[in-house]
Amino acid sequence: MRNGKRSARAEGIFDVNMTPLIDVSLVLVVILMVATPLAFQSSIAVKSAAASGKAAVLSSRAEWIEISILGEDSVLVNRTLVTRSRIEAEIAPLVAASPTRQVVVRCDDQVKHGTFVAVLDAARRSGAVKIAVMGR
């Protein structure tokens, strides 16, 4: 470079290599294509508590049925201990008499997922129109 002379170095490649970017983009597209149908297969509709809580009107406790899942076979229906096998028979007349046909379900952390879903299904079969899930 001195005295105006250029060295005879090989010139480098200064173009952007798009192959890794395209590969990553295609992998993300495939993952989204696989994951999207799974998001729509759930039969349990979940609403945000913040959005529905602002619009909710205060109701008296007599307008809904409260179910607390304590364990694998013990369930409280309106604070009355019931076995899980009799839950549908206990809930059906209460839902029929309820003006809103709403069920509120509470669940302990130790309860298995299958037990929780079985109680939700029993409430739905008993005629519950709305099912709310609350934490303990």
Secondary structure as GFF3:
##gff-version 3
##sequence-region A 1 136
A	DSSP	three_ten_helix	2	4	.	.	.	ID=ss1
A	DSSP	alpha_helix	19	39	.	.	.	ID=ss2
A	DSSP	alpha_helix	49	55	.	.	.	ID=ss3
A	DSSP	three_ten_helix	61	63	.	.	.	ID=ss4
A	DSSP	beta_strand	64	69	.	.	.	ID=ss5
A	DSSP	beta_strand	74	77	.	.	.	ID=ss6
A	DSSP	beta_strand	80	83	.	.	.	ID=ss7
A	DSSP	three_ten_helix	84	86	.	.	.	ID=ss8
A	DSSP	alpha_helix	87	97	.	.	.	ID=ss9
A	DSSP	beta_strand	102	107	.	.	.	ID=ss10
A	DSSP	alpha_helix	113	125	.	.	.	ID=ss11
A	DSSP	beta_strand	130	134	.	.	.	ID=ss12
###
